[in-house]
Amino acid sequence: MTDFGEQSRKDRARARVAARFDQERPRRRTKASSEHPEESGEARRERPSRERELRSERETRREREARNDREIRSERERRTNREPQGERSPQSEEQLEKDSAQQRLSFGSVFIGLLESYGIKFIAVLALVALLVLSFFVGSILRSCANEAQQGTSSSSIISVQPSAGTQTSTANSSGTTSSSSASSNSGSAASSQGQAGSSSVLSKISAAAAEKRASIEEDDVKISDVLEESLVKQIEAQAKVNKDTAWIATHPSEYAFDGWAVQYKILKLAAEEPAATTYVREWPELYPAEDQNLKSPHAIQGTTTGPKNIPQLYQWDPRWGYTVYSSTAFGMTGCCPTTLAMVYQGLTGKTDMTPYDMGVLAANDGYMSEYEGTDAFFLINEAQGLGLNCYEIYLATESMIAALENGDVLIANVGPGDFTNDGHFIVVTGLKDGKLIVNDPYSMQRSEKLWDPDEVMNQCKAVFAYSKA
């Protein structure tokens, strides 16, 4: 039996649900339409068709551009009389571009990969390779410079001289008056005017024929005429007639080849030009090289004092210190710079504790002595204060030199080729007499005994240093 009351209740419920659904349907339709308010239902249906048309147009445009590019390339090849290359598809061109990019990046990729894999080891290997390459190029440059220097030995400041058989090879500076010293350029300042003096070749003073003759003879057969030029031979032969020491020197020139031809030439020339040095030269083969100075030498040179400051006249070839070794040979050949400073020091301070030899030791210990090059002129400036002296460099003019002397200063002059030397030398100017310069030349008693014209000396100066007591 059917319960009409229950059936009626269910029908009413269905009616309410249907009514609510009918109310929600317009709202959903309105929400969906709000997402594309400009499109109607028909437009939405046509949208896929429009997208296909757009894709087709893009593909058509790309094909047209590719075809235009091919036509342009073909025209260029035709104009350059080349066969047109085959057309490539867009896909093949893109692949070629990718391959090219990969090739360009291959080296960088390998480098980065190695760097990431080995880190600091890889960097160290690269640095080592770079260092080896750099050293190779630097070595090539140095070898080239050395070859050029070797080819230009005739004008070099250091000469190598082959000694006679059984003697030691030596390289030495040489000149008529000094072996090696520092030269200074005319710059007006101490720092910019210092330098080491160059040397002129000893062999340039001897004829080529005499040099060839000396090279071909045995040591025991060497004659004084094989070593010295004719004018010096005449001088030493004249002295040999009245001095037995000079006679022995003239007949034993090979005894002086111990340090090579350059030193042999210079010491024999000293014997010819400086009679006061005859004893030093005569005893040189027996006493050189000496380990220390001998202040008790019976043949010490007792010089006088000169100038208003009573500057003592000292000589680098004095037997007390002339046989010691300085700058690779005898102090008597290379010790002009220490000797000049010793003269100034003893005269201005009144002390005698620093001999020329002691000044040479000071120069060597403080790095101012160079092998075969003598003494750096900075030694005269930098060591002055420690010796109780004031030092300044004067302007290279005769008026400046005279003014400094009139002011009571004592001068050390670094001179170049001229009356005092054939290369570089140091002298002391102690004062003025009758408008002329009083000079203490550490290498020559002959030149120290004469007065000198200020202009004549100044024209040969490379630098002049003025001293006073501190």
Long-range contacts (C-beta under 8 A, 24 or more apart in sequence): 62-90, 63-90, 66-90, 66-93, 154-201, 154-204, 155-201, 156-201, 157-196, 157-197, 157-198, 157-199, 157-423, 158-199, 158-372, 158-373, 159-199, 159-201, 159-202, 159-203, 159-262, 161-202, 161-203, 161-260, 161-261, 161-262, 162-215, 162-260, 162-261, 163-257, 163-258, 163-259, 163-260, 163-261, 163-264, 164-218, 164-219, 164-222, 164-254, 164-257, 164-261, 165-218, 165-219, 166-219, 167-219, 167-257, 167-258, 167-260, 168-258, 168-259, 168-260, 169-260, 170-259, 170-260, 170-262, 170-263, 170-328, 170-329, 171-260, 171-262, 171-328, 171-372, 172-259, 172-260, 172-262, 172-263, 172-266, 172-328, 172-329, 172-333, 172-334, 172-372, 173-197, 173-199, 173-262, 173-334, 173-372, 173-373, 173-374, 173-423, 174-199, 174-200, 174-201, 174-202, 174-262, 174-263, 174-265, 174-266, 174-422, 174-423, 175-199, 175-200, 175-202, 175-266, 175-417, 175-421, 175-422, 175-423, 175-424, 175-425, 176-205, 176-266, 176-269, 176-273, 176-421, 176-422, 177-420, 177-421, 177-422, 177-425, 177-441, 177-443, 177-444, 177-447, 178-333, 178-334, 178-336, 178-374, 178-420, 178-421, 178-423, 178-424, 178-425, 178-426, 178-443, 179-263, 179-266, 179-327, 179-329, 179-333, 179-334, 179-374, 180-327, 180-334, 180-370, 180-372, 180-373, 180-374, 180-375, 180-423, 180-424, 181-334, 181-336, 181-337, 181-374, 181-375, 181-377, 181-414, 181-423, 181-424, 181-425, 181-426, 182-337, 182-373, 182-374, 182-375, 182-376, 182-377, 182-378, 182-379, 182-414, 182-424, 182-426, 183-377, 183-414, 183-416, 183-424, 183-462, 183-463, 184-377, 184-414, 184-462, 184-463, 185-462, 185-463, 186-396, 186-462, 186-463, 188-393, 188-395, 188-396, 189-393, 190-378, 190-381, 190-392, 190-393, 190-465, 193-377, 193-393, 193-462, 193-463, 194-376, 194-377, 194-378, 194-381, 194-463, 195-376, 195-377, 196-370, 196-373, 196-374, 196-376, 196-377, 196-424, 197-374, 197-414, 197-416, 197-423, 197-424, 197-425, 197-462, 198-423, 198-424, 199-422, 199-423, 199-424, 200-417, 200-422, 200-423, 202-261, 202-262, 202-265, 202-266, 203-261, 205-229, 205-265, 205-422, 206-265, 214-261, 219-254, 219-257, 220-254, 222-253, 222-254, 222-257, 223-253, 224-250, 224-251, 224-253, 224-268, 226-253, 227-253, 227-261, 227-264, 227-265, 227-268, 228-265, 228-268, 228-269, 228-272, 232-268, 232-269, 232-272, 232-273, 233-272, 235-272, 235-273, 236-268, 236-271, 236-272, 239-271, 239-272, 239-275, 239-278, 243-275, 243-278, 245-278, 245-279, 245-281, 245-282, 246-271, 246-275, 246-278, 246-282, 248-282, 249-278, 249-281, 249-282, 252-285, 255-285, 256-281, 256-284, 256-285, 258-285, 258-288, 259-329, 259-330, 263-329, 263-330, 263-333, 266-333, 267-330, 267-332, 267-333, 270-317, 270-332, 270-443, 273-444, 273-446, 274-317, 274-444, 274-445, 274-446, 276-301, 276-315, 276-445, 277-315, 277-317, 277-332, 277-445, 279-319, 280-317, 280-318, 280-319, 280-322, 280-332, 283-319, 283-323, 284-323, 284-330, 284-332, 287-319, 287-323, 288-323, 288-330, 289-323, 289-324, 289-325, 289-330, 290-323, 290-324, 290-325, 291-324, 292-324, 292-357, 293-320, 293-321, 293-324, 293-355, 293-357, 294-319, 294-320, 294-321, 294-323, 295-320, 295-355, 305-347, 306-430, 306-431, 306-438, 306-440, 306-448, 307-347, 307-410, 307-430, 307-431, 307-438, 308-408, 308-430, 308-431, 309-347, 309-348, 309-408, 309-410, 309-430, 309-431, 310-347, 311-343, 311-344, 311-346, 311-347, 311-348, 311-410, 311-428, 311-430, 311-440, 312-343, 312-346, 312-347, 313-343, 313-440, 313-445, 313-448, 314-339, 314-342, 314-343, 314-346, 314-356, 314-440, 314-442, 315-339, 315-442, 315-443, 315-445, 316-356, 316-442, 316-443, 317-443, 318-356, 320-355, 320-357, 321-355, 321-356, 321-357, 321-360, 324-357, 324-360, 326-360, 326-364, 326-369, 327-369, 327-370, 327-371, 327-372, 327-373, 327-374, 327-375, 328-371, 328-372, 331-356, 331-357, 331-360, 334-374, 335-360, 335-442, 336-374, 336-375, 336-425, 336-426, 336-427, 336-442, 336-443, 337-363, 337-374, 337-375, 337-377, 337-379, 337-380, 337-426, 338-362, 338-363, 338-375, 338-379, 339-426, 339-442, 340-380, 340-412, 340-426, 340-427, 340-428, 340-440, 340-442, 341-379, 341-380, 341-383, 341-387, 341-412, 343-428, 343-440, 343-442, 344-389, 344-410, 344-412, 344-428, 344-467, 345-387, 345-388, 345-389, 347-410, 347-430, 348-389, 348-410, 348-467, 348-468, 348-469, 349-387, 349-388, 349-389, 349-469, 354-387, 356-442, 374-424, 377-414, 377-463, 380-412, 380-426, 380-465, 381-465, 384-467, 385-470, 388-469, 388-470, 389-467, 389-468, 389-469, 389-470, 390-467, 390-468, 390-469, 390-470, 391-465, 391-466, 391-467, 392-465, 392-466, 393-463, 393-464, 393-465, 393-466, 394-464, 394-465, 394-466, 396-458, 396-461, 396-463, 396-464, 397-458, 398-454, 398-455, 398-458, 400-464, 401-429, 401-437, 401-454, 401-457, 401-458, 401-464, 402-432, 402-454, 404-464, 404-466, 405-429, 405-431, 405-432, 405-437, 406-432, 408-468, 409-466, 409-467, 409-468, 410-466, 410-467, 410-468, 411-464, 411-465, 411-466, 411-467, 412-464, 412-465, 412-467, 413-457, 413-461, 413-463, 413-464, 413-465, 414-461, 414-462, 414-463, 414-464, 414-465, 415-457, 415-460, 415-461, 415-462, 416-460, 416-461, 416-462, 417-460, 418-459, 418-460, 419-447, 419-456, 419-460, 420-444, 420-447, 420-460, 424-462, 429-457, 429-464
